């Protein structure tokens, strides 16, 4: 993915943000939508660069997200002691923090995650 956007000439900070958001989203799909008990399937990533940023759509045909909604808030985790924090579970929080217009929907057996990354092209 980064090789495909390299010609845009983005800075290292913007590239790191794109890489982190995509890595977290894809990790969640592999871990939760396609667990060991579910056959693997395709994952599609579509990116469109518009004036307001990089619009990303990621789709898969794995299991739906729990409660069919994007769990984005950390909730009461912020009140826990460091030793009580879970090892994982922060991926969607990172995605929500680094991206804009994050939305999830399940339609016709397909998961769809849409988001926008506020990047700007160098002059």
N, C-alpha and C positions, 0 to 999 in steps of 0.2 A: 504494500500500500504506500509506504513512504517513498519507494522508488518511483511510483506513479505520480506523486505530487512534487517530487524533487525539482522538476523544471519550473515550478512556480517561484522558486527562490525564497521560500519562507525562512525565517530565522530559526535558530535552534530552540528557542522557547516555544514558538508556535508548533514546531515539529514535535517537540516533547509532549505538548498538550494533546495533539492529535493521536500520537502513539499511545499515551496513557489511557485516553478515553476508549480508543478502539480495543486495546488490550483488555481492559476491564470488562467491556461489553462482550467480547468474544470469549473471555474466560467464563463469564456467567452463563453464556449459552452452552459451552462445552460441559460445564459442571452441572448445570441445573436442567437445561432443556434436553440434553442428551446424556443422562446418567448411564451407568453400566447396564441398567435394566431396559434401556430404550435403544432401538437400532439407531445408528448414526444417520445423519442426513446432511443435506447441503446447507450452507450458510452463504447468503448473498449480501454484499456491501455495495451500496450505490452512493456516490458522492457527487454533489453538484455545487460548483462554486458560483455564488451570486454576489451581488454588491454588498450584502449584509453579512456574508460569511460562508463557511463551508457547511452545506446541508448534507447530512448523512442519514441513510436509511439502511438498517440491518434487518434482514429477515431470516427466519429458519422455520422448520416444520417440527420442531421438538415439542416437548411438554410445555403447556402454558405456564406463565408466571403464577405463583400462588396468589389467589384472590383476583386474578386477572387485572391487577393494577400495579403500577410501578411504585415499589416501596422506596421512597426517596429520603425520608426523614430519619435521623438517628434516634429520635425520641428520647427515651430515658437513658440511653447509653452514655450521654454526657454527664450523668450524675453518678456513674460507677467509678470505683477506684481503678487505677491502671491494672492492677492484678486481676480484676473481675471482668475486664473487657474480653469479648470473644476474639478468637484469632482472625476470623474473616468476617465478611458481611459489610464491608465498607465500600465495595466496588460501585454500587449504585449511588451511594452518597458522593463519591468522587466524580462520577459521571455528571450528576446533577450540579455539583459545585463548579465544574469546569466547562460545562456546556449549557446551552440555553434551549428553551422550547422542547425539553425532553418529554416524550410521550410514548406510551406503550399501548398497543392494542392487539387483540387476538381475533382474527377473522378467518373463517374457512379453514381451520387447521393450521394457520400460519401465525407466528409471532412477528410483530413488527415494532421496531424501536426507531423512532425518529428523533433527531437532535440537530442542533446548529452549533458550530464552533465559530466564535467571533474571531476570524483571522483577517488580516489585511495584507494585501499584496504590496511588496516593496515598490517604491516609485520608480 
